[in-house]
Every structure is written in C-alpha cells, then in structure tokens.
Amino acid sequence: MKTDIQNVSVINDLLLIYKSEIELTTMKPLTKKMYTEHAQNFVRWISGDFVPGSRLKTGHSAEVNNQD
C-alpha cells in the first residue's frame, strides 16, 4: 500500500510519540521491541517500503537449500 507524503509525515510523527510512550511503560524489553517493530512495519507498509511476510519467505527458502 502507498499513501501520500503528507499523511506519512503525520503518521511518522505519531509513531515517534507512540514509541516514546511505549518506552515509559513497565513492559519487558522484548515486549516493547515487539510493539515498536510491528508499528514501524505498518508505517513502512503504508509508505510502500514493506511487504508483509517477504522476509519470512526468503528465509524459508534458505533453510530448504541448506538441508540439501
């Protein structure tokens, strides 16, 4: 998906606020990382810079090749 640059700019600003709020919580570090990475991937997706599952498919192919 792709959205216009004005909306992406506003969303990136909101993402920074979101990440700051996550850091202020008492969540465990791994949980904080998961929350922020998923949000970052969403913003990348709407910017046209991310395809869900694309890395997983590539990694799976490498595993199959290593087993031969």
N, C-alpha and C positions, 0 to 999 in steps of 0.2 A: 504494500500500500504506500501511497505517497500523498503528502499533504503540502500545502503552500508554506513558504519560508516564514511568513508572519506567525502562523499557528505553531510551527515547530519552535520558533524562538520563545513564544509564551510557554509552551509545554516544557522546554528545556529549563526555563526559569523556575517553573513549578517543580520540576524534577529535583533541582538543587534544594529547594525548600523541603521537599519530601525526604531527601537523603539526610538533611540536617536533623529533621525530626526523628528519623529512624535512629540516628547516632545518639540521640538524647534518651532513648528508651533503655530499659534494663534487659532487652533481649540478648541472647547469647550471640557472640560474633558470627557464627555460621548462619544463624537466622537473619541477622542484619544483612549479611552478604547476599543471601538468597532474595530477600525483599528488594534490595537495591539492584541486583543484577537483572531480575525479572522486569523491573520498571525501566531500566536502561535499555533492555532488549525491546520493550514495547515502543519506546521513543525511537529507537533505531529502525523498527519496523515501519512506523508511520513516516519516517524520513526516507524510506526506500533503501536503507542500508543493512537490512537484516531479513533473512528468510528462515522462519521457524523450522527447526529440525535439520537444516542443511549441514551443520557441523556433525550431527549425530550420524547422518547417512555416510558422510565421508569417513568418519572414524570407524564405522562398522565395516566398511569396505576394506580398510587397512587391516582390521582384525582377521577378516576372512583370508586375505592374501598372506598373512603371517602364518596361518595354520597349514598351508600347503607344503 
